[in-house]
Amino acid sequence: MSFATILLAEAATHVELPMPTWMYAVIAGIVFLFLALATFSYRDVANRHSSSRSAKAAAEPGHGH
């Protein structure tokens, strides 16, 4: 088979996408927004428990930073 016949065979087996291409970008944006919100929800978690961390560090000298 020549290269031209291979290209024609590929063009004949074109598969239609299940939705418009811009919808893939919308879905990806929604997924990234959800992941950003999940990451944002963990902000400042270490500072919420600073009193218990400092009490433990005072009880064990040499292990605090």
N, CA, C and O atoms as CSV, one atom per row, in Angstrom:
chain,resi,resn,atom,element,x,y,z
A,1,MET,N,N,0.840,-1.185,0.000
A,1,MET,CA,C,0.000,0.000,0.000
A,1,MET,C,C,0.877,1.238,0.000
A,1,MET,O,O,1.921,1.293,0.651
A,2,SER,N,N,0.433,2.201,-0.730
A,2,SER,CA,C,1.179,3.447,-0.765
A,2,SER,C,C,0.718,4.344,0.387
A,2,SER,O,O,-0.283,4.084,1.055
A,3,PHE,N,N,1.472,5.381,0.579
A,3,PHE,CA,C,1.165,6.315,1.662
A,3,PHE,C,C,-0.174,7.007,1.421
A,3,PHE,O,O,-0.919,7.266,2.366
A,4,ALA,N,N,-0.478,7.304,0.172
A,4,ALA,CA,C,-1.736,7.977,-0.163
A,4,ALA,C,C,-2.939,7.093,0.162
A,4,ALA,O,O,-3.945,7.589,0.668
A,5,THR,N,N,-2.852,5.808,-0.117
A,5,THR,CA,C,-3.983,4.929,0.188
A,5,THR,C,C,-4.158,4.757,1.692
A,5,THR,O,O,-5.280,4.603,2.173
A,6,ILE,N,N,-3.070,4.783,2.427
A,6,ILE,CA,C,-3.168,4.713,3.894
A,6,ILE,C,C,-3.870,5.960,4.427
A,6,ILE,O,O,-4.722,5.863,5.310
A,7,LEU,N,N,-3.516,7.131,3.893
A,7,LEU,CA,C,-4.177,8.367,4.326
A,7,LEU,C,C,-5.650,8.368,3.961
A,7,LEU,O,O,-6.480,8.825,4.747
A,8,LEU,N,N,-5.989,7.866,2.786
A,8,LEU,CA,C,-7.394,7.796,2.392
A,8,LEU,C,C,-8.172,6.818,3.272
A,8,LEU,O,O,-9.335,7.061,3.595
A,9,ALA,N,N,-7.539,5.725,3.656
A,9,ALA,CA,C,-8.208,4.768,4.533
A,9,ALA,C,C,-8.441,5.371,5.913
A,9,ALA,O,O,-9.475,5.131,6.536
A,10,GLU,N,N,-7.485,6.147,6.381
A,10,GLU,CA,C,-7.646,6.817,7.678
A,10,GLU,C,C,-8.763,7.844,7.621
A,10,GLU,O,O,-9.531,7.977,8.574
A,11,ALA,N,N,-8.862,8.565,6.525
A,11,ALA,CA,C,-9.896,9.582,6.382
A,11,ALA,C,C,-11.280,8.941,6.300
A,11,ALA,O,O,-12.268,9.549,6.713
A,12,ALA,N,N,-11.358,7.749,5.784
A,12,ALA,CA,C,-12.639,7.071,5.655
A,12,ALA,C,C,-13.136,6.537,6.997
A,12,ALA,O,O,-14.338,6.335,7.173
A,13,THR,N,N,-12.234,6.307,7.935
A,13,THR,CA,C,-12.616,5.758,9.243
A,13,THR,C,C,-12.697,6.855,10.303
A,13,THR,O,O,-12.390,6.620,11.472
A,14,HIS,N,N,-13.107,8.042,9.894
A,14,HIS,CA,C,-13.230,9.154,10.835
A,14,HIS,C,C,-14.343,8.862,11.844
A,14,HIS,O,O,-15.443,8.450,11.476
A,15,VAL,N,N,-14.033,9.084,13.120
A,15,VAL,CA,C,-15.005,8.825,14.186
A,15,VAL,C,C,-15.470,10.166,14.741
A,15,VAL,O,O,-14.656,11.032,15.062
A,16,GLU,N,N,-16.757,10.325,14.848
A,16,GLU,CA,C,-17.331,11.561,15.386
A,16,GLU,C,C,-17.224,11.552,16.913
A,16,GLU,O,O,-17.454,10.524,17.550
A,17,LEU,N,N,-16.878,12.693,17.487
A,17,LEU,CA,C,-16.786,12.810,18.936
A,17,LEU,C,C,-18.184,12.808,19.549
A,17,LEU,O,O,-19.144,13.222,18.899
A,18,PRO,N,N,-18.307,12.344,20.791
A,18,PRO,CA,C,-19.637,12.276,21.406
A,18,PRO,C,C,-20.215,13.630,21.798
A,18,PRO,O,O,-21.414,13.732,22.056
A,19,MET,N,N,-19.385,14.673,21.847
A,19,MET,CA,C,-19.875,16.005,22.180
A,19,MET,C,C,-18.960,17.032,21.510
A,19,MET,O,O,-17.883,16.675,21.034
A,20,PRO,N,N,-19.368,18.285,21.466
A,20,PRO,CA,C,-18.520,19.310,20.838
A,20,PRO,C,C,-17.188,19.452,21.579
A,20,PRO,O,O,-17.101,19.192,22.779
A,21,THR,N,N,-16.164,19.864,20.850
A,21,THR,CA,C,-14.833,19.931,21.445
A,21,THR,C,C,-14.751,20.946,22.580
A,21,THR,O,O,-13.984,20.742,23.521
A,22,TRP,N,N,-15.521,22.040,22.520
A,22,TRP,CA,C,-15.441,23.029,23.586
A,22,TRP,C,C,-15.985,22.485,24.904
A,22,TRP,O,O,-15.646,23.003,25.967
A,23,MET,N,N,-16.818,21.456,24.854
A,23,MET,CA,C,-17.335,20.859,26.083
A,23,MET,C,C,-16.235,20.140,26.870
A,23,MET,O,O,-16.299,20.064,28.097
A,24,TYR,N,N,-15.244,19.622,26.181
A,24,TYR,CA,C,-14.121,19.001,26.881
A,24,TYR,C,C,-13.374,20.038,27.723
A,24,TYR,O,O,-12.938,19.737,28.834
A,25,ALA,N,N,-13.228,21.242,27.204
A,25,ALA,CA,C,-12.584,22.311,27.962
A,25,ALA,C,C,-13.426,22.716,29.166
A,25,ALA,O,O,-12.888,23.006,30.235
A,26,VAL,N,N,-14.743,22.738,28.995
A,26,VAL,CA,C,-15.630,23.081,30.107
A,26,VAL,C,C,-15.542,22.027,31.206
A,26,VAL,O,O,-15.469,22.368,32.386
A,27,ILE,N,N,-15.549,20.765,30.830
A,27,ILE,CA,C,-15.440,19.687,31.821
A,27,ILE,C,C,-14.098,19.746,32.534
A,27,ILE,O,O,-14.039,19.579,33.752
A,28,ALA,N,N,-13.016,19.982,31.790
A,28,ALA,CA,C,-11.699,20.093,32.412
A,28,ALA,C,C,-11.649,21.279,33.373
A,28,ALA,O,O,-11.058,21.179,34.448
A,29,GLY,N,N,-12.265,22.397,32.995
A,29,GLY,CA,C,-12.308,23.567,33.882
A,29,GLY,C,C,-13.060,23.285,35.167
A,29,GLY,O,O,-12.644,23.723,36.240
A,30,ILE,N,N,-14.159,22.560,35.069
A,30,ILE,CA,C,-14.932,22.204,36.267
A,30,ILE,C,C,-14.128,21.285,37.176
A,30,ILE,O,O,-14.137,21.448,38.396
A,31,VAL,N,N,-13.434,20.322,36.584
A,31,VAL,CA,C,-12.603,19.408,37.382
A,31,VAL,C,C,-11.493,20.173,38.081
A,31,VAL,O,O,-11.243,19.954,39.266
A,32,PHE,N,N,-10.813,21.079,37.352
A,32,PHE,CA,C,-9.733,21.851,37.975
A,32,PHE,C,C,-10.266,22.793,39.046
A,32,PHE,O,O,-9.592,23.026,40.049
A,33,LEU,N,N,-11.449,23.333,38.853
A,33,LEU,CA,C,-12.049,24.188,39.875
A,33,LEU,C,C,-12.354,23.391,41.137
A,33,LEU,O,O,-12.096,23.858,42.246
A,34,PHE,N,N,-12.901,22.193,40.973
A,34,PHE,CA,C,-13.165,21.335,42.125
A,34,PHE,C,C,-11.866,20.987,42.856
A,34,PHE,O,O,-11.822,21.024,44.085
A,35,LEU,N,N,-10.810,20.649,42.110
A,35,LEU,CA,C,-9.531,20.327,42.747
A,35,LEU,C,C,-8.933,21.544,43.447
A,35,LEU,O,O,-8.321,21.407,44.507
A,36,ALA,N,N,-9.101,22.722,42.873
A,36,ALA,CA,C,-8.604,23.941,43.515
A,36,ALA,C,C,-9.360,24.214,44.817
A,36,ALA,O,O,-8.756,24.612,45.813
A,37,LEU,N,N,-10.668,24.003,44.812
A,37,LEU,CA,C,-11.445,24.195,46.039
A,37,LEU,C,C,-11.055,23.181,47.104
A,37,LEU,O,O,-10.986,23.521,48.286
A,38,ALA,N,N,-10.798,21.939,46.701
A,38,ALA,CA,C,-10.366,20.926,47.665
A,38,ALA,C,C,-9.005,21.290,48.251
A,38,ALA,O,O,-8.779,21.117,49.449
A,39,THR,N,N,-8.107,21.787,47.421
A,39,THR,CA,C,-6.792,22.210,47.916
A,39,THR,C,C,-6.914,23.428,48.811
A,39,THR,O,O,-6.241,23.513,49.839
A,40,PHE,N,N,-7.766,24.372,48.433
A,40,PHE,CA,C,-7.948,25.587,49.215
A,40,PHE,C,C,-8.543,25.288,50.589
A,40,PHE,O,O,-8.313,26.039,51.537
A,41,SER,N,N,-9.299,24.209,50.705
A,41,SER,CA,C,-9.916,23.882,51.985
A,41,SER,C,C,-8.888,23.432,53.025
A,41,SER,O,O,-9.190,23.422,54.218
A,42,TYR,N,N,-7.691,23.063,52.598
A,42,TYR,CA,C,-6.652,22.638,53.525
A,42,TYR,C,C,-5.735,23.779,53.953
A,42,TYR,O,O,-4.722,23.538,54.610
A,43,ARG,N,N,-6.069,25.007,53.597
A,43,ARG,CA,C,-5.203,26.115,53.969
A,43,ARG,C,C,-5.213,26.320,55.486
A,43,ARG,O,O,-6.248,26.170,56.137
A,44,ASP,N,N,-4.091,26.651,56.016
A,44,ASP,CA,C,-3.931,27.025,57.425
A,44,ASP,C,C,-4.328,25.912,58.403
A,44,ASP,O,O,-4.682,26.204,59.546
A,45,VAL,N,N,-4.278,24.661,57.983
A,45,VAL,CA,C,-4.655,23.558,58.869
A,45,VAL,C,C,-3.621,23.386,59.975
A,45,VAL,O,O,-3.987,23.077,61.109
A,46,ALA,N,N,-2.347,23.577,59.674
A,46,ALA,CA,C,-1.300,23.401,60.679
A,46,ALA,C,C,-1.433,24.426,61.802
A,46,ALA,O,O,-1.119,24.119,62.952
A,47,ASN,N,N,-1.885,25.612,61.495
A,47,ASN,CA,C,-2.015,26.651,62.522
A,47,ASN,C,C,-3.235,26.457,63.407
A,47,ASN,O,O,-3.320,27.067,64.473
A,48,ARG,N,N,-4.165,25.638,63.001
A,48,ARG,CA,C,-5.350,25.394,63.835
A,48,ARG,C,C,-5.003,24.598,65.083
A,48,ARG,O,O,-5.684,24.707,66.102
A,49,HIS,N,N,-3.962,23.810,65.007
A,49,HIS,CA,C,-3.581,22.947,66.114
A,49,HIS,C,C,-2.225,23.336,66.694
A,49,HIS,O,O,-1.497,22.488,67.210
A,50,SER,N,N,-1.901,24.588,66.609
A,50,SER,CA,C,-0.584,25.032,67.075
A,50,SER,C,C,-0.448,24.903,68.586
A,50,SER,O,O,0.665,24.689,69.066
A,51,SER,N,N,-1.526,25.021,69.359
A,51,SER,CA,C,-1.420,24.928,70.819
A,51,SER,C,C,-1.051,23.507,71.241
A,51,SER,O,O,-0.224,23.340,72.138
A,52,SER,N,N,-1.620,22.503,70.639
A,52,SER,CA,C,-1.274,21.131,71.011
A,52,SER,C,C,0.122,20.777,70.534
A,52,SER,O,O,0.822,20.003,71.187
A,53,ARG,N,N,0.536,21.332,69.407
A,53,ARG,CA,C,1.876,21.061,68.894
A,53,ARG,C,C,2.929,21.709,69.793
A,53,ARG,O,O,3.967,21.103,70.057
A,54,SER,N,N,2.676,22.932,70.265
A,54,SER,CA,C,3.653,23.604,71.115
A,54,SER,C,C,3.726,22.943,72.487
A,54,SER,O,O,4.800,22.899,73.087
A,55,ALA,N,N,2.617,22.433,72.994
A,55,ALA,CA,C,2.629,21.741,74.281
A,55,ALA,C,C,3.418,20.429,74.186
A,55,ALA,O,O,4.139,20.066,75.116
A,56,LYS,N,N,3.281,19.733,73.080
A,56,LYS,CA,C,4.023,18.495,72.889
A,56,LYS,C,C,5.502,18.781,72.716
A,56,LYS,O,O,6.337,18.034,73.227
A,57,ALA,N,N,5.839,19.841,72.011
A,57,ALA,CA,C,7.243,20.193,71.825
A,57,ALA,C,C,7.885,20.609,73.143
A,57,ALA,O,O,9.066,20.340,73.362
A,58,ALA,N,N,7.128,21.259,74.024
A,58,ALA,CA,C,7.673,21.659,75.328
A,58,ALA,C,C,7.876,20.421,76.213
A,58,ALA,O,O,8.791,20.398,77.036
A,59,ALA,N,N,7.035,19.400,76.053
A,59,ALA,CA,C,7.159,18.193,76.873
A,59,ALA,C,C,8.339,17.331,76.423
A,59,ALA,O,O,8.896,16.590,77.234
A,60,GLU,N,N,8.722,17.408,75.183
A,60,GLU,CA,C,9.841,16.621,74.661
A,60,GLU,C,C,10.931,17.550,74.151
A,60,GLU,O,O,10.932,17.918,72.976
A,61,PRO,N,N,11.855,17.931,75.018
A,61,PRO,CA,C,12.898,18.868,74.565
A,61,PRO,C,C,13.822,18.199,73.522
A,61,PRO,O,O,14.143,17.014,73.605
A,62,GLY,N,N,14.217,19.000,72.566
A,62,GLY,CA,C,15.109,18.515,71.519
A,62,GLY,C,C,14.384,18.000,70.295
A,62,GLY,O,O,15.024,17.699,69.288
A,63,HIS,N,N,13.062,17.890,70.352
A,63,HIS,CA,C,12.330,17.401,69.195
A,63,HIS,C,C,11.576,18.505,68.484
A,63,HIS,O,O,11.007,18.242,67.425
A,64,GLY,N,N,11.536,19.700,68.989
A,64,GLY,CA,C,10.822,20.796,68.347
A,64,GLY,C,C,11.701,21.499,67.320
A,64,GLY,O,O,12.926,21.399,67.370
A,65,HIS,N,N,11.085,22.193,66.411
A,65,HIS,CA,C,11.861,22.915,65.393
A,65,HIS,C,C,11.707,24.374,65.588
A,65,HIS,O,O,12.280,25.161,64.836
